[in-house]
């Protein structure tokens, strides 16, 4: 069973992961509003041509800086929240899974994109543009979330105890 501190930190991680997913969705919405949809068609061009489109609208560097910032926040939060390597890895996977899966859900509920799970989507801007079907993004996010659950709920080690070492009782003489 998880202790109160771990439950509190997990709840904060859920809030942070949700906020990062929304932040990334907002950037995607602005990008989709700035670049005409005709230039997003992956089947008529290549990823390198879409990279040039991003550069022409001066969005590539902004998007990459945004993505690097999100990754720094994720790593910092996971490191600060974990009691040991196992819980830090669990929180890292939890944040990564929440970030990408919630980004897609926020996009769907805000602008109706993607229309289905087979639609192709821009997944990463850094180090280069990376596209995949939405179902692949969700599948990888689900794997991350399952691994996070396993790491954060497995008993044993420092993660299942308080982060403070146990005090030794003094013997009375």
C-alpha positions as CSV (number, residue, x, y, z in Angstrom):
1,X,0.0,0.0,0.0
2,X,1.3,3.5,-0.8
3,X,1.9,5.9,2.0
4,X,0.4,9.4,2.2
5,X,3.5,11.2,0.9
6,X,3.7,8.9,-2.2
7,X,0.0,9.4,-2.9
8,X,0.4,13.2,-2.6
9,X,3.4,13.1,-5.0
10,X,1.6,10.9,-7.4
11,X,-1.4,13.2,-7.5
12,X,0.9,16.2,-8.2
13,X,2.6,14.2,-11.0
14,X,-0.9,13.6,-12.5
15,X,-1.6,17.4,-12.4
16,X,1.8,18.2,-13.9
17,X,1.5,15.6,-16.6
18,X,-2.0,16.9,-17.5
19,X,-0.8,20.4,-17.6
20,X,2.1,19.5,-19.9
21,X,-0.3,17.6,-22.2
22,X,-2.5,20.6,-22.4
23,X,0.5,22.9,-23.0
24,X,1.7,20.7,-25.9
25,X,-1.8,20.5,-27.3
26,X,-2.0,24.3,-27.3
27,X,1.2,24.6,-29.2
28,X,-0.1,22.0,-31.7
29,X,-3.4,23.9,-32.1
30,X,-1.5,27.2,-32.9
31,X,0.7,25.3,-35.3
32,X,-2.3,23.8,-37.1
33,X,-3.9,27.3,-37.2
34,X,-0.7,29.0,-38.6
35,X,0.3,26.3,-41.2
36,X,-2.4,25.6,-43.7
37,X,-3.7,22.1,-43.6
38,X,-2.8,21.6,-47.3
39,X,0.8,21.8,-46.2
40,X,0.3,19.1,-43.5
41,X,-0.4,16.3,-46.0
42,X,2.3,13.7,-45.4
43,X,1.3,11.6,-48.3
44,X,2.0,14.4,-50.9
45,X,5.4,15.3,-49.5
46,X,8.2,14.1,-47.3
47,X,9.1,14.8,-43.7
48,X,12.0,16.9,-44.9
49,X,9.5,19.1,-46.9
50,X,7.4,19.5,-43.8
51,X,10.5,20.4,-41.9
52,X,11.0,23.2,-44.4
53,X,7.4,24.3,-43.9
54,X,8.0,24.5,-40.1
55,X,11.2,26.5,-40.7
56,X,9.5,28.9,-43.1
57,X,6.9,29.7,-40.5
58,X,9.6,30.0,-37.8
59,X,8.0,27.3,-35.8
60,X,10.7,24.6,-35.7
61,X,13.0,26.3,-33.2
62,X,10.1,27.5,-31.1
63,X,8.6,24.0,-31.0
64,X,11.9,22.3,-30.3
65,X,12.6,24.8,-27.4
66,X,9.1,24.1,-26.0
67,X,9.6,20.3,-26.3
68,X,13.0,20.5,-24.6
69,X,11.5,22.6,-21.8
70,X,8.8,20.0,-21.3
71,X,11.3,17.2,-21.1
72,X,13.4,19.2,-18.6
73,X,10.3,19.7,-16.4
74,X,9.4,16.0,-16.7
75,X,12.9,14.9,-15.7
76,X,13.2,17.4,-12.8
77,X,9.7,16.5,-11.4
78,X,10.5,12.8,-11.6
79,X,13.8,13.2,-9.9
80,X,12.4,15.5,-7.2
81,X,9.4,13.2,-6.5
82,X,11.2,9.9,-6.3
83,X,12.5,8.4,-3.1
84,X,14.9,6.1,-4.9
85,X,15.8,5.1,-8.5
86,X,12.7,2.9,-8.8
87,X,10.2,5.5,-7.9
88,X,12.0,8.2,-10.0
89,X,11.8,5.9,-13.0
90,X,8.1,5.2,-12.2
91,X,7.3,8.9,-12.0
92,X,9.3,9.6,-15.2
93,X,7.3,7.0,-17.1
94,X,4.1,8.2,-15.6
95,X,4.8,11.8,-16.7
96,X,5.9,10.7,-20.2
97,X,2.8,8.5,-20.7
98,X,0.4,11.3,-19.4
99,X,2.1,14.0,-21.5
100,X,1.7,12.3,-24.9
101,X,-1.6,10.6,-24.4
102,X,-3.3,13.6,-22.8
103,X,-2.0,15.9,-25.6
104,X,-3.9,13.8,-28.2
105,X,-7.0,13.7,-26.0
106,X,-6.9,17.5,-25.5
107,X,-6.5,18.0,-29.2
108,X,-9.5,15.8,-29.9
109,X,-11.7,17.5,-27.4
110,X,-10.6,21.1,-28.3
111,X,-10.4,21.0,-32.1
112,X,-11.7,17.5,-33.1
113,X,-8.2,16.3,-34.3
114,X,-7.4,13.5,-34.9
115,X,-10.5,12.1,-36.5
116,X,-9.5,8.5,-35.7
117,X,-6.7,6.5,-34.2
118,X,-5.2,5.7,-37.6
119,X,-4.5,9.3,-38.4
120,X,-0.9,10.4,-38.6
121,X,0.3,13.0,-36.1
122,X,3.5,14.9,-35.3
123,X,4.8,13.3,-32.2
124,X,8.1,15.0,-31.6
125,X,9.9,18.0,-33.0
126,X,13.3,17.3,-31.3
127,X,15.8,16.2,-32.5
128,X,13.8,16.1,-35.8
129,X,10.2,15.9,-36.9
130,X,8.8,12.5,-36.0
131,X,5.4,11.2,-37.1
132,X,3.4,8.2,-36.2
133,X,-0.2,7.0,-36.2
134,X,-2.1,8.1,-33.2
135,X,-2.7,4.5,-32.1
136,X,1.1,4.0,-31.8
137,X,1.4,7.1,-29.6
138,X,-1.3,5.7,-27.3
139,X,0.2,2.2,-27.3
140,X,3.6,3.5,-26.2
141,X,2.0,5.8,-23.6
142,X,-0.1,2.9,-22.3
143,X,3.1,0.8,-21.9
144,X,4.7,3.7,-20.0
145,X,1.7,4.0,-17.8
146,X,1.6,0.3,-17.0
147,X,5.3,0.2,-16.2
148,X,4.9,3.3,-14.0
149,X,2.1,1.6,-12.1
150,X,4.2,-1.5,-11.6
151,X,7.2,0.5,-10.4
152,X,5.2,2.7,-8.1
153,X,3.0,0.1,-6.5
154,X,5.5,-2.8,-6.1
155,X,6.3,-3.5,-2.5
156,X,9.8,-3.6,-1.1
157,X,12.7,-1.3,-1.1
158,X,12.7,2.3,0.0
159,X,9.7,3.3,-2.1
160,X,7.3,1.4,0.0
161,X,8.5,3.0,3.2
162,X,8.8,6.5,4.4
163,X,11.7,8.5,2.8
164,X,13.2,9.0,6.3
165,X,15.4,6.3,7.8
166,X,14.0,4.5,10.8
167,X,15.2,5.7,14.1
168,X,16.9,3.3,16.4
169,X,15.5,2.9,19.9
170,X,17.9,3.7,22.7
171,X,18.4,1.0,25.3
172,X,17.8,1.9,28.9
173,X,20.7,1.1,31.2
